[in-house]
Amino acid sequence: MRTVSRISLSILCLLLLSGCALTSTAPNFNGLHNVDGSEAPVHINLTKAAVHLGVVLPFIGDASLDGAVEEFTKTAKKVSANRVRIVQSDETTLWWVFPPVSFLFTPKFTNIAGDALTQPPKWCTIH
């Protein structure tokens, strides 16, 4: 009985935390410029948590790579970026946590880190 109540409590906690995106930004580059000479980027680290149905279908939230990239680009637009450079992404699917329940309701986390860039690239021109 204790095991069932612990599993139920864990699932409830996952449901409360799912469907959210945890975002942190780092805009302070100490006056350094981007590699292409434009202004310093804003670095964004975003983690999405969700519960997927049957491992792959979004159920509560969407922690697929596509859903996380969508949230990442929304955050980039909020800091007035017109370009992004994603440098890292990772998906974690926890289908093995509470079998057989987690086979049906699967906790999933996706992390994306990258830069929000505010100026277009400067192209070399030959005269």
C-alpha positions, 0 to 999 in steps of 0.5 A: 500500500505504501508503494502505491501511495508513493508512486501516486504522489510521484506521478502527481508531482510530475503532473504539477511540474510538467508542461512548463519551461524553465528558462535562464538567460545570460546577457553579460559578455563583459563587452565582448562581441560575437564571433562574426563581429556583431553585438554580444549575444544573449545566451539562453538555456531552456529546459522543458518538462512534460508528460507524454502519452505512450512515450512519444505523443505530447499529453501534458505539455510538449517536451519534444525537440520541436516543442522545445525549439519553439519555446526557445525561439519565443524566448529569443524573440522576447530579448529582441533577437532576429537570429538564433544559434543552438549549440546543444540539445538533449532529450531525456525520456524516463519510460523506465521510472515507474513501469508499467505506468510510465510506459503509458504516461512518460515523463520527458525533459528536453534541454536546449542551449544557444545564443539569441543574436540581435544583428544580421551577419556581416557578409564579406563583399568583394569589390 
